[in-house]
Amino acid sequence: MKNDAMLDERFIMHRFKSTRLAVLAGIVMLFAFFTYHVVVDKTIRWDLFSVMAAMAVVKICAMLYYRRTN
């Protein structure tokens, strides 16, 4: 079997969906840690907040870019 047969559209879509699921799980865990520190320790972890904010900004910018170019 050739390598081209291994990299068809299904493989690319499975890779895309699994990456999207992994990022979503990471965001949920990051938000959980952030909320835990706010509720239990009464402190705001700005490092966790900055990572969440950067992820949100990149996602919105990518959505706007893809909307404009497609």
CHARMM-style PDB file with segment names, atoms N, HN, CA, C and O in Angstrom:
ATOM      1  N   MET     1       0.845  -1.181   0.000  1.00  0.00      PROA
ATOM      2  CA  MET     1       0.000   0.000   0.000  1.00  0.00      PROA
ATOM      3  C   MET     1       0.889   1.243   0.000  1.00  0.00      PROA
ATOM      4  O   MET     1       1.874   1.308   0.735  1.00  0.00      PROA
ATOM      5  N   LYS     2       0.544   2.203  -0.809  1.00  0.00      PROA
ATOM      6  HN  LYS     2      -0.256   2.150  -1.406  1.00  0.00      PROA
ATOM      7  CA  LYS     2       1.337   3.424  -0.917  1.00  0.00      PROA
ATOM      8  C   LYS     2       1.035   4.383   0.224  1.00  0.00      PROA
ATOM      9  O   LYS     2      -0.004   4.281   0.877  1.00  0.00      PROA
ATOM     10  N   ASN     3       1.945   5.310   0.456  1.00  0.00      PROA
ATOM     11  HN  ASN     3       2.789   5.394  -0.075  1.00  0.00      PROA
ATOM     12  CA  ASN     3       1.752   6.331   1.492  1.00  0.00      PROA
ATOM     13  C   ASN     3       0.578   7.249   1.186  1.00  0.00      PROA
ATOM     14  O   ASN     3      -0.096   7.718   2.103  1.00  0.00      PROA
ATOM     15  N   ASP     4       0.326   7.511  -0.093  1.00  0.00      PROA
ATOM     16  HN  ASP     4       0.873   7.130  -0.838  1.00  0.00      PROA
ATOM     17  CA  ASP     4      -0.773   8.400  -0.475  1.00  0.00      PROA
ATOM     18  C   ASP     4      -2.119   7.841  -0.035  1.00  0.00      PROA
ATOM     19  O   ASP     4      -3.030   8.595   0.307  1.00  0.00      PROA
ATOM     20  N   ALA     5      -2.241   6.525  -0.045  1.00  0.00      PROA
ATOM     21  HN  ALA     5      -1.501   5.913  -0.323  1.00  0.00      PROA
ATOM     22  CA  ALA     5      -3.495   5.913   0.370  1.00  0.00      PROA
ATOM     23  C   ALA     5      -3.718   6.060   1.870  1.00  0.00      PROA
ATOM     24  O   ALA     5      -4.859   6.056   2.331  1.00  0.00      PROA
ATOM     25  N   MET     6      -2.644   6.189   2.626  1.00  0.00      PROA
ATOM     26  HN  MET     6      -1.717   6.192   2.252  1.00  0.00      PROA
ATOM     27  CA  MET     6      -2.755   6.332   4.075  1.00  0.00      PROA
ATOM     28  C   MET     6      -3.205   7.740   4.468  1.00  0.00      PROA
ATOM     29  O   MET     6      -3.796   7.920   5.533  1.00  0.00      PROA
ATOM     30  N   LEU     7      -2.937   8.732   3.633  1.00  0.00      PROA
ATOM     31  HN  LEU     7      -2.457   8.586   2.768  1.00  0.00      PROA
ATOM     32  CA  LEU     7      -3.231  10.131   3.958  1.00  0.00      PROA
ATOM     33  C   LEU     7      -4.402  10.650   3.121  1.00  0.00      PROA
ATOM     34  O   LEU     7      -4.258  11.617   2.373  1.00  0.00      PROA
ATOM     35  N   ASP     8      -5.527  10.020   3.251  1.00  0.00      PROA
ATOM     36  HN  ASP     8      -5.644   9.235   3.859  1.00  0.00      PROA
ATOM     37  CA  ASP     8      -6.690  10.486   2.518  1.00  0.00      PROA
ATOM     38  C   ASP     8      -7.467  11.502   3.356  1.00  0.00      PROA
ATOM     39  O   ASP     8      -7.014  11.905   4.427  1.00  0.00      PROA
ATOM     40  N   GLU     9      -8.625  11.907   2.872  1.00  0.00      PROA
ATOM     41  HN  GLU     9      -8.993  11.579   2.002  1.00  0.00      PROA
ATOM     42  CA  GLU     9      -9.412  12.945   3.537  1.00  0.00      PROA
ATOM     43  C   GLU     9      -9.886  12.519   4.923  1.00  0.00      PROA
ATOM     44  O   GLU     9      -9.978  13.342   5.833  1.00  0.00      PROA
ATOM     45  N   ARG    10     -10.186  11.230   5.080  1.00  0.00      PROA
ATOM     46  HN  ARG    10     -10.112  10.561   4.341  1.00  0.00      PROA
ATOM     47  CA  ARG    10     -10.652  10.754   6.387  1.00  0.00      PROA
ATOM     48  C   ARG    10      -9.574  10.911   7.447  1.00  0.00      PROA
ATOM     49  O   ARG    10      -9.866  11.312   8.574  1.00  0.00      PROA
ATOM     50  N   PHE    11      -8.333  10.599   7.098  1.00  0.00      PROA
ATOM     51  HN  PHE    11      -8.096  10.273   6.182  1.00  0.00      PROA
ATOM     52  CA  PHE    11      -7.236  10.745   8.054  1.00  0.00      PROA
ATOM     53  C   PHE    11      -7.070  12.200   8.462  1.00  0.00      PROA
ATOM     54  O   PHE    11      -6.890  12.504   9.641  1.00  0.00      PROA
ATOM     55  N   ILE    12      -7.130  13.088   7.496  1.00  0.00      PROA
ATOM     56  HN  ILE    12      -7.277  12.841   6.538  1.00  0.00      PROA
ATOM     57  CA  ILE    12      -6.961  14.513   7.789  1.00  0.00      PROA
ATOM     58  C   ILE    12      -8.114  15.020   8.655  1.00  0.00      PROA
ATOM     59  O   ILE    12      -7.888  15.802   9.578  1.00  0.00      PROA
ATOM     60  N   MET    13      -9.333  14.594   8.376  1.00  0.00      PROA
ATOM     61  HN  MET    13      -9.517  13.960   7.626  1.00  0.00      PROA
ATOM     62  CA  MET    13     -10.476  15.017   9.188  1.00  0.00      PROA
ATOM     63  C   MET    13     -10.408  14.423  10.596  1.00  0.00      PROA
ATOM     64  O   MET    13     -10.763  15.095  11.564  1.00  0.00      PROA
ATOM     65  N   HSD    14      -9.956  13.173  10.722  1.00  0.00      PROA
ATOM     66  HN  HSD    14      -9.668  12.627   9.935  1.00  0.00      PROA
ATOM     67  CA  HSD    14      -9.803  12.573  12.051  1.00  0.00      PROA
ATOM     68  C   HSD    14      -8.737  13.319  12.848  1.00  0.00      PROA
ATOM     69  O   HSD    14      -8.902  13.555  14.045  1.00  0.00      PROA
ATOM     70  N   ARG    15      -7.662  13.683  12.192  1.00  0.00      PROA
ATOM     71  HN  ARG    15      -7.529  13.492  11.219  1.00  0.00      PROA
ATOM     72  CA  ARG    15      -6.611  14.447  12.866  1.00  0.00      PROA
ATOM     73  C   ARG    15      -7.129  15.812  13.300  1.00  0.00      PROA
ATOM     74  O   ARG    15      -6.836  16.261  14.408  1.00  0.00      PROA
ATOM     75  N   PHE    16      -7.885  16.467  12.450  1.00  0.00      PROA
ATOM     76  HN  PHE    16      -8.123  16.102  11.550  1.00  0.00      PROA
ATOM     77  CA  PHE    16      -8.460  17.764  12.774  1.00  0.00      PROA
ATOM     78  C   PHE    16      -9.414  17.669  13.964  1.00  0.00      PROA
ATOM     79  O   PHE    16      -9.344  18.482  14.886  1.00  0.00      PROA
ATOM     80  N   LYS    17     -10.304  16.673  13.943  1.00  0.00      PROA
ATOM     81  HN  LYS    17     -10.360  16.013  13.194  1.00  0.00      PROA
ATOM     82  CA  LYS    17     -11.275  16.525  15.021  1.00  0.00      PROA
ATOM     83  C   LYS    17     -10.622  16.148  16.339  1.00  0.00      PROA
ATOM     84  O   LYS    17     -11.039  16.632  17.392  1.00  0.00      PROA
ATOM     85  N   SER    18      -9.605  15.292  16.302  1.00  0.00      PROA
ATOM     86  HN  SER    18      -9.267  14.899  15.447  1.00  0.00      PROA
ATOM     87  CA  SER    18      -8.936  14.907  17.545  1.00  0.00      PROA
ATOM     88  C   SER    18      -8.145  16.081  18.125  1.00  0.00      PROA
ATOM     89  O   SER    18      -8.082  16.237  19.344  1.00  0.00      PROA
ATOM     90  N   THR    19      -7.549  16.895  17.277  1.00  0.00      PROA
ATOM     91  HN  THR    19      -7.600  16.767  16.287  1.00  0.00      PROA
ATOM     92  CA  THR    19      -6.835  18.075  17.764  1.00  0.00      PROA
ATOM     93  C   THR    19      -7.809  19.066  18.374  1.00  0.00      PROA
ATOM     94  O   THR    19      -7.521  19.660  19.413  1.00  0.00      PROA
ATOM     95  N   ARG    20      -8.950  19.249  17.745  1.00  0.00      PROA
ATOM     96  HN  ARG    20      -9.184  18.767  16.901  1.00  0.00      PROA
ATOM     97  CA  ARG    20      -9.968  20.157  18.265  1.00  0.00      PROA
ATOM     98  C   ARG    20     -10.492  19.680  19.617  1.00  0.00      PROA
ATOM     99  O   ARG    20     -10.711  20.488  20.520  1.00  0.00      PROA
ATOM    100  N   LEU    21     -10.693  18.376  19.758  1.00  0.00      PROA
ATOM    101  HN  LEU    21     -10.515  17.719  19.024  1.00  0.00      PROA
ATOM    102  CA  LEU    21     -11.147  17.818  21.026  1.00  0.00      PROA
ATOM    103  C   LEU    21     -10.088  17.986  22.115  1.00  0.00      PROA
ATOM    104  O   LEU    21     -10.417  18.303  23.258  1.00  0.00      PROA
ATOM    105  N   ALA    22      -8.823  17.776  21.765  1.00  0.00      PROA
ATOM    106  HN  ALA    22      -8.556  17.519  20.837  1.00  0.00      PROA
ATOM    107  CA  ALA    22      -7.742  17.935  22.742  1.00  0.00      PROA
ATOM    108  C   ALA    22      -7.628  19.387  23.202  1.00  0.00      PROA
ATOM    109  O   ALA    22      -7.407  19.639  24.387  1.00  0.00      PROA
ATOM    110  N   VAL    23      -7.771  20.329  22.304  1.00  0.00      PROA
ATOM    111  HN  VAL    23      -7.950  20.125  21.341  1.00  0.00      PROA
ATOM    112  CA  VAL    23      -7.715  21.745  22.673  1.00  0.00      PROA
ATOM    113  C   VAL    23      -8.889  22.106  23.563  1.00  0.00      PROA
ATOM    114  O   VAL    23      -8.724  22.851  24.529  1.00  0.00      PROA
ATOM    115  N   LEU    24     -10.067  21.592  23.258  1.00  0.00      PROA
ATOM    116  HN  LEU    24     -10.201  20.987  22.473  1.00  0.00      PROA
ATOM    117  CA  LEU    24     -11.237  21.857  24.085  1.00  0.00      PROA
ATOM    118  C   LEU    24     -11.041  21.298  25.494  1.00  0.00      PROA
ATOM    119  O   LEU    24     -11.378  21.962  26.474  1.00  0.00      PROA
ATOM    120  N   ALA    25     -10.506  20.100  25.603  1.00  0.00      PROA
ATOM    121  HN  ALA    25     -10.232  19.560  24.807  1.00  0.00      PROA
ATOM    122  CA  ALA    25     -10.234  19.514  26.924  1.00  0.00      PROA
ATOM    123  C   ALA    25      -9.208  20.354  27.680  1.00  0.00      PROA
ATOM    124  O   ALA    25      -9.337  20.540  28.890  1.00  0.00      PROA
ATOM    125  N   GLY    26      -8.203  20.857  26.991  1.00  0.00      PROA
ATOM    126  HN  GLY    26      -8.099  20.706  26.008  1.00  0.00      PROA
ATOM    127  CA  GLY    26      -7.208  21.721  27.630  1.00  0.00      PROA
ATOM    128  C   GLY    26      -7.806  23.017  28.131  1.00  0.00      PROA
ATOM    129  O   GLY    26      -7.461  23.482  29.217  1.00  0.00      PROA
ATOM    130  N   ILE    27      -8.700  23.605  27.352  1.00  0.00      PROA
ATOM    131  HN  ILE    27      -8.980  23.226  26.469  1.00  0.00      PROA
ATOM    132  CA  ILE    27      -9.347  24.849  27.764  1.00  0.00      PROA
ATOM    133  C   ILE    27     -10.212  24.619  28.998  1.00  0.00      PROA
ATOM    134  O   ILE    27     -10.202  25.429  29.925  1.00  0.00      PROA
ATOM    135  N   VAL    28     -10.957  23.521  29.013  1.00  0.00      PROA
ATOM    136  HN  VAL    28     -10.965  22.863  28.260  1.00  0.00      PROA
ATOM    137  CA  VAL    28     -11.810  23.223  30.163  1.00  0.00      PROA
ATOM    138  C   VAL    28     -10.958  23.014  31.419  1.00  0.00      PROA
ATOM    139  O   VAL    28     -11.308  23.514  32.488  1.00  0.00      PROA
ATOM    140  N   MET    29      -9.851  22.285  31.303  1.00  0.00      PROA
ATOM    141  HN  MET    29      -9.567  21.879  30.434  1.00  0.00      PROA
ATOM    142  CA  MET    29      -8.974  22.064  32.453  1.00  0.00      PROA
ATOM    143  C   MET    29      -8.343  23.381  32.922  1.00  0.00      PROA
ATOM    144  O   MET    29      -8.234  23.620  34.125  1.00  0.00      PROA
ATOM    145  N   LEU    30      -7.936  24.218  32.000  1.00  0.00      PROA
ATOM    146  HN  LEU    30      -8.024  24.024  31.023  1.00  0.00      PROA
ATOM    147  CA  LEU    30      -7.345  25.508  32.351  1.00  0.00      PROA
ATOM    148  C   LEU    30      -8.360  26.382  33.074  1.00  0.00      PROA
ATOM    149  O   LEU    30      -8.026  27.037  34.061  1.00  0.00      PROA
ATOM    150  N   PHE    31      -9.596  26.394  32.588  1.00  0.00      PROA
ATOM    151  HN  PHE    31      -9.868  25.861  31.787  1.00  0.00      PROA
ATOM    152  CA  PHE    31     -10.643  27.163  33.251  1.00  0.00      PROA
ATOM    153  C   PHE    31     -10.945  26.599  34.636  1.00  0.00      PROA
ATOM    154  O   PHE    31     -11.210  27.354  35.571  1.00  0.00      PROA
ATOM    155  N   ALA    32     -10.905  25.271  34.768  1.00  0.00      PROA
ATOM    156  HN  ALA    32     -10.690  24.658  34.007  1.00  0.00      PROA
ATOM    157  CA  ALA    32     -11.146  24.646  36.069  1.00  0.00      PROA
ATOM    158  C   ALA    32     -10.059  25.040  37.079  1.00  0.00      PROA
ATOM    159  O   ALA    32     -10.369  25.362  38.226  1.00  0.00      PROA
ATOM    160  N   PHE    33      -8.809  25.016  36.662  1.00  0.00      PROA
ATOM    161  HN  PHE    33      -8.558  24.755  35.731  1.00  0.00      PROA
ATOM    162  CA  PHE    33      -7.721  25.440  37.555  1.00  0.00      PROA
ATOM    163  C   PHE    33      -7.848  26.908  37.933  1.00  0.00      PROA
ATOM    164  O   PHE    33      -7.644  27.284  39.087  1.00  0.00      PROA
ATOM    165  N   PHE    34      -8.188  27.734  36.946  1.00  0.00      PROA
ATOM    166  HN  PHE    34      -8.354  27.429  36.008  1.00  0.00      PROA
ATOM    167  CA  PHE    34      -8.355  29.160  37.210  1.00  0.00      PROA
ATOM    168  C   PHE    34      -9.476  29.390  38.222  1.00  0.00      PROA
ATOM    169  O   PHE    34      -9.309  30.145  39.179  1.00  0.00      PROA
ATOM    170  N   THR    35     -10.613  28.738  38.006  1.00  0.00      PROA
ATOM    171  HN  THR    35     -10.748  28.124  37.228  1.00  0.00      PROA
ATOM    172  CA  THR    35     -11.747  28.891  38.912  1.00  0.00      PROA
ATOM    173  C   THR    35     -11.430  28.355  40.302  1.00  0.00      PROA
ATOM    174  O   THR    35     -11.833  28.951  41.301  1.00  0.00      PROA
ATOM    175  N   TYR    36     -10.718  27.246  40.376  1.00  0.00      PROA
ATOM    176  HN  TYR    36     -10.390  26.762  39.565  1.00  0.00      PROA
ATOM    177  CA  TYR    36     -10.326  26.676  41.669  1.00  0.00      PROA
ATOM    178  C   TYR    36      -9.501  27.676  42.475  1.00  0.00      PROA
ATOM    179  O   TYR    36      -9.753  27.875  43.663  1.00  0.00      PROA
ATOM    180  N   HSD    37      -8.528  28.296  41.840  1.00  0.00      PROA
ATOM    181  HN  HSD    37      -8.323  28.133  40.875  1.00  0.00      PROA
ATOM    182  CA  HSD    37      -7.684  29.263  42.553  1.00  0.00      PROA
ATOM    183  C   HSD    37      -8.485  30.495  42.970  1.00  0.00      PROA
ATOM    184  O   HSD    37      -8.223  31.063  44.030  1.00  0.00      PROA
ATOM    185  N   VAL    38      -9.436  30.909  42.175  1.00  0.00      PROA
ATOM    186  HN  VAL    38      -9.649  30.447  41.314  1.00  0.00      PROA
ATOM    187  CA  VAL    38     -10.257  32.062  42.541  1.00  0.00      PROA
ATOM    188  C   VAL    38     -11.155  31.722  43.726  1.00  0.00      PROA
ATOM    189  O   VAL    38     -11.277  32.521  44.654  1.00  0.00      PROA
ATOM    190  N   VAL    39     -11.779  30.560  43.709  1.00  0.00      PROA
ATOM    191  HN  VAL    39     -11.681  29.911  42.955  1.00  0.00      PROA
ATOM    192  CA  VAL    39     -12.739  30.191  44.755  1.00  0.00      PROA
ATOM    193  C   VAL    39     -12.040  29.774  46.039  1.00  0.00      PROA
ATOM    194  O   VAL    39     -12.403  30.253  47.113  1.00  0.00      PROA
ATOM    195  N   VAL    40     -11.053  28.901  45.958  1.00  0.00      PROA
ATOM    196  HN  VAL    40     -10.758  28.512  45.086  1.00  0.00      PROA
ATOM    197  CA  VAL    40     -10.422  28.337  47.158  1.00  0.00      PROA
ATOM    198  C   VAL    40      -9.360  29.273  47.739  1.00  0.00      PROA
ATOM    199  O   VAL    40      -9.379  29.571  48.933  1.00  0.00      PROA
ATOM    200  N   ASP    41      -8.449  29.730  46.904  1.00  0.00      PROA
ATOM    201  HN  ASP    41      -8.434  29.488  45.933  1.00  0.00      PROA
ATOM    202  CA  ASP    41      -7.332  30.548  47.386  1.00  0.00      PROA
ATOM    203  C   ASP    41      -7.634  32.032  47.415  1.00  0.00      PROA
ATOM    204  O   ASP    41      -6.871  32.812  47.984  1.00  0.00      PROA
ATOM    205  N   LYS    42      -8.746  32.431  46.802  1.00  0.00      PROA
ATOM    206  HN  LYS    42      -9.366  31.797  46.340  1.00  0.00      PROA
ATOM    207  CA  LYS    42      -9.120  33.851  46.702  1.00  0.00      PROA
ATOM    208  C   LYS    42      -8.033  34.678  45.999  1.00  0.00      PROA
ATOM    209  O   LYS    42      -7.818  35.846  46.322  1.00  0.00      PROA
ATOM    210  N   THR    43      -7.364  34.054  45.045  1.00  0.00      PROA
ATOM    211  HN  THR    43      -7.538  33.105  44.783  1.00  0.00      PROA
ATOM    212  CA  THR    43      -6.353  34.760  44.251  1.00  0.00      PROA
ATOM    213  C   THR    43      -6.649  34.554  42.775  1.00  0.00      PROA
ATOM    214  O   THR    43      -7.177  33.521  42.366  1.00  0.00      PROA
ATOM    215  N   ILE    44      -6.299  35.550  41.995  1.00  0.00      PROA
ATOM    216  HN  ILE    44      -5.869  36.390  42.328  1.00  0.00      PROA
ATOM    217  CA  ILE    44      -6.455  35.451  40.546  1.00  0.00      PROA
ATOM    218  C   ILE    44      -5.098  35.101  39.965  1.00  0.00      PROA
ATOM    219  O   ILE    44      -4.130  35.846  40.119  1.00  0.00      PROA
ATOM    220  N   ARG    45      -5.039  33.961  39.295  1.00  0.00      PROA
ATOM    221  HN  ARG    45      -5.826  33.356  39.169  1.00  0.00      PROA
ATOM    222  CA  ARG    45      -3.802  33.528  38.647  1.00  0.00      PROA
ATOM    223  C   ARG    45      -3.754  34.164  37.263  1.00  0.00      PROA
ATOM    224  O   ARG    45      -4.385  33.685  36.320  1.00  0.00      PROA
ATOM    225  N   TRP    46      -2.995  35.250  37.160  1.00  0.00      PROA
ATOM    226  HN  TRP    46      -2.482  35.639  37.925  1.00  0.00      PROA
ATOM    227  CA  TRP    46      -2.942  35.990  35.912  1.00  0.00      PROA
ATOM    228  C   TRP    46      -2.259  35.202  34.808  1.00  0.00      PROA
ATOM    229  O   TRP    46      -2.527  35.436  33.629  1.00  0.00      PROA
ATOM    230  N   ASP    47      -1.379  34.271  35.166  1.00  0.00      PROA
ATOM    231  HN  ASP    47      -1.161  34.082  36.124  1.00  0.00      PROA
ATOM    232  CA  ASP    47      -0.752  33.459  34.124  1.00  0.00      PROA
ATOM    233  C   ASP    47      -1.780  32.556  33.448  1.00  0.00      PROA
ATOM    234  O   ASP    47      -1.765  32.407  32.226  1.00  0.00      PROA
ATOM    235  N   LEU    48      -2.674  31.951  34.235  1.00  0.00      PROA
ATOM    236  HN  LEU    48      -2.686  32.071  35.228  1.00  0.00      PROA
ATOM    237  CA  LEU    48      -3.720  31.123  33.646  1.00  0.00      PROA
ATOM    238  C   LEU    48      -4.700  31.969  32.847  1.00  0.00      PROA
ATOM    239  O   LEU    48      -5.145  31.574  31.770  1.00  0.00      PROA
ATOM    240  N   PHE    49      -5.033  33.142  33.390  1.00  0.00      PROA
ATOM    241  HN  PHE    49      -4.672  33.463  34.266  1.00  0.00      PROA
ATOM    242  CA  PHE    49      -5.950  34.037  32.686  1.00  0.00      PROA
ATOM    243  C   PHE    49      -5.359  34.502  31.355  1.00  0.00      PROA
ATOM    244  O   PHE    49      -6.069  34.578  30.353  1.00  0.00      PROA
ATOM    245  N   SER    50      -4.057  34.814  31.343  1.00  0.00      PROA
ATOM    246  HN  SER    50      -3.480  34.753  32.157  1.00  0.00      PROA
ATOM    247  CA  SER    50      -3.440  35.300  30.104  1.00  0.00      PROA
ATOM    248  C   SER    50      -3.406  34.220  29.035  1.00  0.00      PROA
ATOM    249  O   SER    50      -3.561  34.522  27.852  1.00  0.00      PROA
ATOM    250  N   VAL    51      -3.206  32.966  29.430  1.00  0.00      PROA
ATOM    251  HN  VAL    51      -3.080  32.721  30.392  1.00  0.00      PROA
ATOM    252  CA  VAL    51      -3.230  31.876  28.448  1.00  0.00      PROA
ATOM    253  C   VAL    51      -4.637  31.714  27.883  1.00  0.00      PROA
ATOM    254  O   VAL    51      -4.803  31.558  26.673  1.00  0.00      PROA
ATOM    255  N   MET    52      -5.659  31.751  28.753  1.00  0.00      PROA
ATOM    256  HN  MET    52      -5.524  31.878  29.736  1.00  0.00      PROA
ATOM    257  CA  MET    52      -7.039  31.652  28.268  1.00  0.00      PROA
ATOM    258  C   MET    52      -7.385  32.822  27.353  1.00  0.00      PROA
ATOM    259  O   MET    52      -8.041  32.631  26.330  1.00  0.00      PROA
ATOM    260  N   ALA    53      -6.953  34.022  27.707  1.00  0.00      PROA
ATOM    261  HN  ALA    53      -6.420  34.177  28.539  1.00  0.00      PROA
ATOM    262  CA  ALA    53      -7.239  35.194  26.880  1.00  0.00      PROA
ATOM    263  C   ALA    53      -6.541  35.096  25.526  1.00  0.00      PROA
ATOM    264  O   ALA    53      -7.122  35.444  24.498  1.00  0.00      PROA
ATOM    265  N   ALA    54      -5.297  34.624  25.525  1.00  0.00      PROA
ATOM    266  HN  ALA    54      -4.824  34.341  26.360  1.00  0.00      PROA
ATOM    267  CA  ALA    54      -4.570  34.469  24.257  1.00  0.00      PROA
ATOM    268  C   ALA    54      -5.256  33.447  23.366  1.00  0.00      PROA
ATOM    269  O   ALA    54      -5.361  33.650  22.156  1.00  0.00      PROA
ATOM    270  N   MET    55      -5.726  32.347  23.955  1.00  0.00      PROA
ATOM    271  HN  MET    55      -5.640  32.183  24.937  1.00  0.00      PROA
ATOM    272  CA  MET    55      -6.436  31.334  23.168  1.00  0.00      PROA
ATOM    273  C   MET    55      -7.716  31.906  22.576  1.00  0.00      PROA
ATOM    274  O   MET    55      -8.055  31.620  21.428  1.00  0.00      PROA
ATOM    275  N   ALA    56      -8.424  32.709  23.352  1.00  0.00      PROA
ATOM    276  HN  ALA    56      -8.149  32.941  24.285  1.00  0.00      PROA
ATOM    277  CA  ALA    56      -9.666  33.306  22.868  1.00  0.00      PROA
ATOM    278  C   ALA    56      -9.392  34.298  21.742  1.00  0.00      PROA
ATOM    279  O   ALA    56     -10.116  34.315  20.746  1.00  0.00      PROA
ATOM    280  N   VAL    57      -8.369  35.115  21.885  1.00  0.00      PROA
ATOM    281  HN  VAL    57      -7.781  35.102  22.694  1.00  0.00      PROA
ATOM    282  CA  VAL    57      -8.043  36.110  20.855  1.00  0.00      PROA
ATOM    283  C   VAL    57      -7.630  35.421  19.560  1.00  0.00      PROA
ATOM    284  O   VAL    57      -8.061  35.821  18.478  1.00  0.00      PROA
ATOM    285  N   VAL    58      -6.802  34.394  19.664  1.00  0.00      PROA
ATOM    286  HN  VAL    58      -6.452  34.069  20.543  1.00  0.00      PROA
ATOM    287  CA  VAL    58      -6.366  33.678  18.468  1.00  0.00      PROA
ATOM    288  C   VAL    58      -7.553  32.999  17.785  1.00  0.00      PROA
ATOM    289  O   VAL    58      -7.646  33.010  16.557  1.00  0.00      PROA
ATOM    290  N   LYS    59      -8.448  32.417  18.556  1.00  0.00      PROA
ATOM    291  HN  LYS    59      -8.372  32.409  19.553  1.00  0.00      PROA
ATOM    292  CA  LYS    59      -9.620  31.754  17.969  1.00  0.00      PROA
ATOM    293  C   LYS    59     -10.504  32.758  17.239  1.00  0.00      PROA
ATOM    294  O   LYS    59     -10.951  32.487  16.125  1.00  0.00      PROA
ATOM    295  N   ILE    60     -10.761  33.903  17.844  1.00  0.00      PROA
ATOM    296  HN  ILE    60     -10.398  34.123  18.750  1.00  0.00      PROA
ATOM    297  CA  ILE    60     -11.615  34.913  17.219  1.00  0.00      PROA
ATOM    298  C   ILE    60     -10.950  35.478  15.969  1.00  0.00      PROA
ATOM    299  O   ILE    60     -11.609  35.664  14.946  1.00  0.00      PROA
ATOM    300  N   CYS    61      -9.659  35.751  16.044  1.00  0.00      PROA
ATOM    301  HN  CYS    61      -9.124  35.600  16.875  1.00  0.00      PROA
ATOM    302  CA  CYS    61      -8.947  36.262  14.866  1.00  0.00      PROA
ATOM    303  C   CYS    61      -8.945  35.237  13.734  1.00  0.00      PROA
ATOM    304  O   CYS    61      -9.119  35.602  12.571  1.00  0.00      PROA
ATOM    305  N   ALA    62      -8.751  33.973  14.060  1.00  0.00      PROA
ATOM    306  HN  ALA    62      -8.609  33.677  15.005  1.00  0.00      PROA
ATOM    307  CA  ALA    62      -8.772  32.930  13.037  1.00  0.00      PROA
ATOM    308  C   ALA    62     -10.158  32.807  12.420  1.00  0.00      PROA
ATOM    309  O   ALA    62     -10.281  32.642  11.207  1.00  0.00      PROA
ATOM    310  N   MET    63     -11.207  32.885  13.245  1.00  0.00      PROA
ATOM    311  HN  MET    63     -11.107  33.019  14.231  1.00  0.00      PROA
ATOM    312  CA  MET    63     -12.569  32.818  12.712  1.00  0.00      PROA
ATOM    313  C   MET    63     -12.837  33.980  11.764  1.00  0.00      PROA
ATOM    314  O   MET    63     -13.419  33.789  10.696  1.00  0.00      PROA
ATOM    315  N   LEU    64     -12.416  35.180  12.148  1.00  0.00      PROA
ATOM    316  HN  LEU    64     -11.944  35.334  13.015  1.00  0.00      PROA
ATOM    317  CA  LEU    64     -12.616  36.339  11.282  1.00  0.00      PROA
ATOM    318  C   LEU    64     -11.816  36.215   9.985  1.00  0.00      PROA
ATOM    319  O   LEU    64     -12.313  36.555   8.911  1.00  0.00      PROA
ATOM    320  N   TYR    65     -10.581  35.728  10.086  1.00  0.00      PROA
ATOM    321  HN  TYR    65     -10.178  35.451  10.958  1.00  0.00      PROA
ATOM    322  CA  TYR    65      -9.740  35.554   8.898  1.00  0.00      PROA
ATOM    323  C   TYR    65     -10.349  34.535   7.946  1.00  0.00      PROA
ATOM    324  O   TYR    65     -10.449  34.787   6.746  1.00  0.00      PROA
ATOM    325  N   TYR    66     -10.760  33.377   8.478  1.00  0.00      PROA
ATOM    326  HN  TYR    66     -10.679  33.172   9.454  1.00  0.00      PROA
ATOM    327  CA  TYR    66     -11.339  32.345   7.617  1.00  0.00      PROA
ATOM    328  C   TYR    66     -12.676  32.798   7.035  1.00  0.00      PROA
ATOM    329  O   TYR    66     -13.000  32.448   5.900  1.00  0.00      PROA
ATOM    330  N   ARG    67     -13.434  33.549   7.769  1.00  0.00      PROA
ATOM    331  HN  ARG    67     -13.171  33.833   8.691  1.00  0.00      PROA
ATOM    332  CA  ARG    67     -14.705  34.078   7.251  1.00  0.00      PROA
ATOM    333  C   ARG    67     -14.455  35.031   6.096  1.00  0.00      PROA
ATOM    334  O   ARG    67     -15.193  35.040   5.111  1.00  0.00      PROA
ATOM    335  N   ARG    68     -13.409  35.831   6.226  1.00  0.00      PROA
ATOM    336  HN  ARG    68     -12.809  35.824   7.026  1.00  0.00      PROA
ATOM    337  CA  ARG    68     -13.112  36.809   5.185  1.00  0.00      PROA
ATOM    338  C   ARG    68     -12.505  36.167   3.932  1.00  0.00      PROA
ATOM    339  O   ARG    68     -12.803  36.584   2.812  1.00  0.00      PROA
ATOM    340  N   THR    69     -11.657  35.157   4.125  1.00  0.00      PROA
ATOM    341  HN  THR    69     -11.416  34.819   5.034  1.00  0.00      PROA
ATOM    342  CA  THR    69     -10.964  34.574   2.971  1.00  0.00      PROA
ATOM    343  C   THR    69     -11.753  33.476   2.284  1.00  0.00      PROA
ATOM    344  O   THR    69     -11.436  33.126   1.148  1.00  0.00      PROA
ATOM    345  N   ASN    70     -12.767  32.921   2.929  1.00  0.00      PROA
ATOM    346  HN  ASN    70     -13.024  33.206   3.852  1.00  0.00      PROA
ATOM    347  CA  ASN    70     -13.551  31.845   2.272  1.00  0.00      PROA
ATOM    348  C   ASN    70     -14.824  32.379   1.753  1.00  0.00      PROA
ATOM    349  OT1 ASN    70     -15.614  31.636   1.172  1.00  0.00      PROA
TER     350      ASN     70
END
